[in-house]
Amino acid sequence: MTARLLVLALLLAAPLARAGSRPHLCGGSAKAHHGLSVVGADGATYCFGGGAKLHAEPGTQLTVIPVAQALMFENGRRTVTYTVVLRSGRVDAYTGGKSAVLVATPQAANAMIQSGHGGVSNAHGRVAIASFGGEVSTLRGGRYSPLAQGTVAVIDAGHLEQRPLLSPPEPARFPQVLVAASDAVRIEHASWRGVPGADAYRVRFEDEKGALIGERKEDFPKLTVPFSDVPPGRYRLVIRAVDELGFQGRPLALPIHVLGIDVPAGSYVDDAGVIRLVRGQHAKLRNPGGLEMTYGAATHFVPAARQVGLYRNEPTVVRFRVRPGGPVAIQRLAPRRIRARIEITPRGATWPRDPITVRIRLEDADGGGVPPWIAPVPRVSVGVRRQDVRFERKDGALVATVPPRAEAGPWVLRVEVADQFGNELGRDFLEISRARRHEKLAAAKAPAPAPTPKRPEKKPPKTVAAK
């Protein structure tokens, strides 16, 4: 039966599909062209009654028959069947068994998918039918021939040849555990061994429930374009080899555990990915279930704890793994060494003569940069009384002036600096004396001036009495 006669017969069949279960485009795009539907660049998905679906690759030309027919299969079960005529391209049909999908071709080499997943390719006059699982049959000359799972039937010029689907790849390198010390990570550096007969590889990135997150087509057995912005959770990479017909082989599933770490307030992750912790703080692990951990170079692993911290407030290495012998993920911890450099000038100030200048600048004792969100909060006091001092930012520092005081001294001016979370950054003080006392002490210590020499007294001239 030609494709045109088959379409006509199906259109004349009594409609069995209920309202709302008629075939319709439920994903992607397709345009009508000379009585056919041409699938767009993003592919197309058609939904049928009974939960059946059909996905068509970009560029596929097909006709979806709008009515269903009831067919009697060898098991004596009448099944509502939906028909698609595949002119060229490739389709994948999925059904749970409540309805079937018949994929017909102009070459009269047809496929019946009663349940599970079957694929059909029509290119260059050659039809190929693949069974990925479930009940899939070839239909030639009115006869059904069951197709074993994992098998491809290639029909070319009336000749049928069967061969197995491509075998699954073998893993070479992939990250079993990744640590997300910031908001998200990148899935990269994954590779596998090549499969004989593979024309390309399809990489599917899924969550633990199988929902698609992203997909890549790779020409070589490695991931060249990473999956970015992956939050903490459990995922898997599903890798299949693709043959020259476009059929994907059996899958290799690689589980990936992205461990989330919540950094406490005041701590941060530096540019090198090291978690900088304030003394006494701990970083919380968000989803450690199923992981093992250890510190440093220790070989004894234990179930991952709910939090990690510094050992003796020194740089610390934490290692995580899924199972013994598996790849290890490393997270480095280090103490936060942000400090305030405080300058109080002049150091020899006296009151009420000299105003005091306070200058505060933040710096990293390890030579790194200071995160811009760390805000110094200064506290200035004279004696036991806190002073209301206004600081202004000048040349990257906080600068304030403390006016002199006239009451009796001496005084002690103290400057304490913390961050906005209350973590101490530094402190300094200056002792100030009164100007009068200072001047007396300076005068006492100064050398005595040299005595001024006395001038000789002038004696009046003697007068001689006249005789």
C-alpha atoms as one frame of an Amber mdcrd trajectory, in Angstrom:
protein
   0.000   0.000   0.000   1.443   3.344  -0.982   1.707   6.161   1.541  -1.030
   8.143  -0.269  -3.491   5.245  -0.179  -2.633   4.567   3.454  -3.342   8.183
   4.388  -6.646   8.082   2.513  -7.706   4.871   4.241  -6.889   6.251   7.655
  -8.755   9.494   7.005 -11.847   7.477   6.068 -11.598   5.383   9.257 -14.097
   6.095  12.023 -12.606   8.461  14.562 -11.989   6.719  17.882 -10.151   9.451
  19.694 -12.120  11.276  22.298 -12.294  15.050  22.417  -9.059  16.423  23.763
  -7.049  13.294  22.777  -6.588  14.176  19.113  -2.953  14.431  18.025  -1.521
  17.897  18.509   1.821  19.668  18.556   2.827  20.000  22.215   6.450  21.095
  21.886   8.860  22.614  19.378   7.686  23.849  15.989   6.604  22.626  12.560
   5.351  24.352   9.434   2.950  23.102   6.775   4.583  22.659   3.359   2.833
  21.026   0.357   0.632  18.854   2.533   3.445  17.870   4.872   4.657  19.193
   8.212   8.311  20.257   8.186   9.876  20.257  11.656  11.703  23.404  12.774
  15.247  23.816  14.084  14.203  23.114  17.672  12.530  19.790  16.839   8.866
  18.955  17.409   6.913  16.828  19.880   3.413  15.505  19.159   1.105  14.299
  21.922  -1.521  11.578  21.437  -4.264  10.049  23.540  -3.285   7.494  26.159
  -0.077   9.374  26.965   1.788   8.456  23.785   4.275  10.944  22.349   6.355
  11.283  19.215   9.476  13.426  18.912  10.719  14.467  15.465  14.245  15.661
  14.724  14.810  19.053  13.022  14.115  18.984   9.282  11.901  15.873   9.441
   8.995  15.793   6.956   5.903  13.938   8.132   2.122  13.785   8.228   0.255
  13.209  11.488  -3.101  11.528  10.832  -5.704  13.402  12.913  -7.835  10.342
  13.687  -7.094   7.074  15.474  -8.002   3.512  14.589  -8.567   0.401  16.696
  -6.206  -2.433  15.788  -6.298  -6.027  16.992  -2.854  -7.321  17.917  -1.754
 -10.934  18.241  -2.408 -10.898  21.987  -6.117 -10.317  21.245  -6.096  -6.797
  22.626  -7.769  -3.985  20.721  -5.575  -0.906  20.997  -6.226   2.662  19.898
  -3.460   3.391  17.401  -2.237   6.731  16.064  -0.505   6.932  12.702   2.340
   9.097  11.457   3.598   8.960   7.860   7.348   9.629   7.811   8.456  11.049
   4.465  12.043  11.743   5.542  14.038  12.345   8.711  13.884  10.570  12.053
  11.290  10.163  14.805  11.152   8.537  18.256   7.854   7.227  19.612   7.101
   6.667  23.304   4.035   4.972  24.729   3.023   3.390  27.995   0.841   0.732
  26.377  -2.546   2.454  26.642  -2.248   3.467  22.979   0.071   2.519  20.121
   1.901   4.496  17.433   2.228   3.299  13.840   5.009   4.955  11.829   4.478
   4.359   8.115   6.865   5.161   5.249   6.380   5.496   1.468   8.586   2.381
   1.054   5.911   0.338   2.913   8.440  -0.497   5.624   6.531   0.413   8.752
   7.059   0.251  12.514   4.504  -0.491  15.228   5.315   0.737  18.734   2.839
  -0.889  21.124   4.737   0.046  24.267   8.116   1.426  25.271  10.398   3.343
  22.922  10.974   2.829  19.238  12.747   4.901  16.587  12.343   5.165  12.813
  14.693   6.746  10.290  14.003   7.371   6.604  16.890   8.747   4.605  18.157
   8.204   1.038  15.537   5.520   0.387  16.661   3.422   3.341  14.390   2.798
   6.334  15.741   1.822   9.730  13.660   0.766  12.739  15.147   0.547  16.244
  13.806  -1.016  19.423  15.065   0.713  22.544  12.739  -1.206  24.872   9.177
  -2.456  25.053   7.060  -3.973  22.266   8.323  -2.783  18.868   7.613  -4.607
  15.600   8.368  -4.209  11.920   5.361  -4.334   9.597   6.013  -5.537   6.036
   3.471  -7.045   3.675   0.816  -7.022   6.381   2.913  -9.153   8.739   4.236
  -8.113  12.143   7.750  -9.184  13.141   8.766  -8.435  16.740  12.067  -6.604
  17.019  14.277  -7.553  19.925  15.237  -4.826  22.366  18.551  -3.190  21.487
  18.237  -4.117  17.811  18.129  -2.081  14.590  16.392  -3.410  11.458  17.683
  -1.736   8.269  15.448  -2.138   5.191  17.078  -1.143   1.901  15.601  -2.036
  -1.490  13.424  -4.694   0.123  16.349  -6.354   1.898  16.244  -6.510   5.710
  19.333  -6.627   7.889  19.404  -6.614  11.674  22.257  -5.510  13.922  22.601
  -4.495  17.571  22.548  -0.892  18.761  25.896   0.625  19.628  27.324  -0.428
  22.982  27.517   2.083  25.860  30.693   4.140  26.239  33.113   3.382  29.039
  33.991   6.213  31.426  37.489   7.655  31.289  37.288  10.744  33.471  34.373
  12.460  35.134  33.710  14.360  38.370  31.749  12.207  40.823  31.759  14.946
  43.470  31.886  18.722  43.014  31.880  21.278  45.819  29.766  24.404  45.370
  31.300  26.785  47.880  29.661  29.619  45.967  26.186  29.551  44.413  26.837
  27.114  41.544  29.461  25.083  39.689  30.311  24.031  36.139  30.118  20.440
  34.898  33.208  20.005  32.757  36.286  17.789  32.257  34.172  14.704  31.505
  35.479  12.171  28.968  34.807   8.584  27.897  36.330   5.968  25.625  35.282
   5.951  21.996  32.737   3.417  20.718  33.419   1.573  17.425  30.908   2.626
  14.792  29.990   5.877  16.547  29.444   8.869  14.321  28.913  11.253  17.284
  27.883  11.252  20.940  24.803  12.617  22.654  25.302  13.910  26.204  22.216
  14.473  28.306  22.447  16.266  31.666  19.604  15.294  34.015  18.582  15.776
  37.601  18.172  12.758  39.855  14.540  12.329  38.719  15.493  12.227  35.041
  14.309  15.723  34.109  16.378  17.208  31.292  18.572  20.167  32.229  20.746
  20.430  29.138  21.931  18.436  26.147  25.043  18.441  23.976  26.124  16.738
  20.771  29.830  15.973  20.753  31.914  14.822  17.786  34.625  13.425  20.056
  34.448  11.342  23.270  34.634  14.272  25.658  32.535  17.151  26.914  33.769
  20.284  25.155  31.008  22.689  26.200  30.406  22.639  29.980  27.060  22.799
  31.725  27.179  26.030  33.742  25.378  27.446  36.782  24.615  24.048  38.331
  23.283  24.430  41.904  23.862  21.853  44.676  22.034  18.559  44.148  22.321
  15.124  42.602  22.598  14.774  38.838  23.734  12.404  36.145  25.362  12.607
  32.736  23.785  10.155  30.312  26.062   9.502  27.336  25.092   7.561  24.204
  26.991   6.842  21.032  25.126   7.837  17.844  25.461   5.800  14.625  25.291
   7.047  11.034  21.499   6.579  11.025  21.084   8.901  13.985  20.132   6.118
  16.423  21.531   6.357  19.902  23.115   3.316  21.493  22.783   2.008  25.000
  23.468   4.644  27.663  26.303   5.256  30.087  24.942   7.001  33.192  27.455
   8.896  35.331  26.143  10.105  38.716  27.382  13.499  39.914  26.937  14.849
  43.437  27.217  18.634  43.737  27.812  19.339  47.420  26.588  22.717  48.628
  28.444  24.615  51.354  26.847  27.563  53.133  29.439  30.099  54.301  28.517
  31.850  57.571  28.083  35.614  57.816  31.418  37.404  57.867  33.261  34.587
  56.116  33.738  34.407  52.356  35.149  32.487  49.402  38.259  34.100  47.930
  39.260  34.226  44.282  41.088  30.889  44.581  37.962  29.129  45.893  39.262
  28.923  49.474  36.671  29.406  52.208  37.953  32.087  54.601  36.421  31.478
  58.025  36.288  33.763  61.035  37.756  32.132  64.147  35.216  29.785  65.721
  32.917  29.638  62.708  31.885  26.528  60.727  30.682  26.120  57.152  27.491
  24.058  56.854  27.152  21.249  54.302  23.838  21.460  52.511  23.391  17.919
  51.125  26.112  15.600  52.480  24.024  12.411  52.401  25.821   9.535  50.688
  29.267  11.140  50.910  32.365  10.311  52.947  34.919  12.842  54.157  38.271
  13.183  55.862  40.700  15.969  56.812  44.149  16.584  55.403  46.067  13.572
  54.144  44.240  11.099  56.416  43.212   7.869  54.682  40.358   7.023  57.044
  37.066   8.360  55.684  33.886   8.729  57.719  30.303   9.662  56.745  30.204
  13.347  55.877  29.276  15.613  58.784  26.815  18.490  58.663  29.544  21.140
  59.006  33.294  21.630  58.604  35.689  24.049  60.276  39.333  24.983  60.749
  41.717  22.746  62.661  43.396  24.888  65.336  42.525  27.978  63.270  45.081
  26.932  60.647  44.680  26.276  56.905  42.746  23.012  56.531  41.961  20.649
  53.653  38.698  18.660  53.571  38.294  15.771  51.104  35.016  14.218  49.935
  34.226  11.073  47.962  31.233   8.918  47.021  32.777   5.495  47.565  36.175
   3.957  48.364  38.589   4.217  45.485  36.502   6.837  43.699  37.572  10.350
  42.707  38.064  12.810  45.563  36.860  16.414  45.683  38.904  18.872  47.755
  37.752  21.974  49.594  40.326  24.222  51.237  39.609  26.243  54.366  41.709
  29.059  55.805  41.335  31.645  58.570  40.013  35.035  57.557  42.884  37.462
  58.137  41.207  40.789  57.415  42.495  43.384  59.887  42.224  47.105  60.485
  45.393  49.195  60.346  44.735  52.095  62.748  46.771  55.294  62.760  46.334
  57.840  65.579  48.308  61.024  65.056  50.126  62.977  66.286  51.597  60.445
  68.705  52.921  63.197  70.991  49.664  65.155  71.077  48.788  67.361  74.028
  45.436  68.809  74.958  43.965  71.334  74.610  46.510  72.164  71.937  46.357
  69.320  69.334  43.347  67.787  67.564  43.734  64.018  67.020  43.404  62.402
  63.595  42.227  58.767  63.369  42.761  56.898  60.089  41.461  53.322  59.537
  42.327  51.142  56.548  41.415  47.455  56.021  44.002  44.997  54.711  44.467
  41.265  54.259  47.366  39.905  56.279  47.843  37.152  53.661  48.245  39.697
  50.862  44.897  39.102  49.175  42.166  41.588  48.477  39.571  42.727  50.983
  35.990  41.906  49.945  34.186  45.191  49.295  31.193  44.154  51.403  33.239
  44.054  54.644  32.469  47.367  56.359  34.585  48.625  59.275  32.577  49.857
  62.260  34.840  52.052  64.449  34.252  52.886  68.110  36.140  55.814  69.662
  36.225  56.506  73.389  38.090  58.858  75.718  38.538  57.264  79.080  35.367
  55.226  79.605  33.104  57.531  77.602  32.267  56.810  74.003  32.757  59.725
  71.619  30.421  60.637  68.807  32.948  60.958  65.992  32.079  61.339  62.326
  34.218  59.327  59.888  34.584  60.124  56.211  36.115  58.020  53.460  39.270
  59.499  51.952  41.714  57.695  49.650  40.349  54.275  50.576  40.453  54.897
  54.346  38.073  56.090  57.046  39.297  59.366  58.543  37.973  61.324  61.528
  39.156  64.156  63.753  38.789  64.108  67.546  38.772  67.666  68.936  40.908
  68.432  72.017  39.403  68.669  75.485  40.006  71.389  78.064  39.202  69.632
  81.339  41.816  68.150  83.583  43.770  65.230  82.109  45.600  63.089  81.344
  43.459  61.156  78.844  43.495  57.796  77.052  41.937  57.760  73.591  40.939
  54.267  72.420  39.915  53.141  68.904  38.281  49.725  68.401  37.204  48.443
  64.970  34.841  45.550  64.164  33.023  44.519  60.999  29.266  44.789  60.511
  28.855  41.308  62.023  30.687  42.153  65.239  33.967  40.388  64.404  36.970
  42.306  65.783  39.337  43.779  63.209  41.777  45.696  65.398  42.342  48.209
  68.225  44.820  50.893  69.307  45.133  53.670  71.919  46.963  56.923  72.599
  47.845  58.559  75.936  47.373  62.331  75.905  48.714  64.782  78.502  47.858
  68.423  79.263  49.832  71.082  77.467  50.797  73.053  80.659  52.302  70.060
  82.368  54.044  69.132  79.194  55.594  72.583  78.905  56.832  72.487  82.530
  58.444  69.119  81.957  60.064  70.418  78.819  61.362  73.475  80.614  62.780
  71.356  83.441  64.614  69.160  81.020  65.980  72.097  78.967  69.603  73.225
  79.777  69.966  76.398  81.877  70.881  79.482  79.883  74.470  80.786  80.167
  74.899  83.720  82.711  75.185  87.173  81.215  78.633  88.761  81.985  78.517
  91.951  84.140  79.842  95.155  82.720  82.606  96.955  84.808  81.358  99.909
  86.772  82.601 103.313  85.631  84.346 105.243  88.427  83.993 109.033  88.403
  87.216 110.862  87.550  89.243 112.128  90.467  89.233 115.874  90.917  92.394
 117.683  92.074  91.768 120.552  94.435  93.408 123.824  93.440  96.136 124.931
  95.596
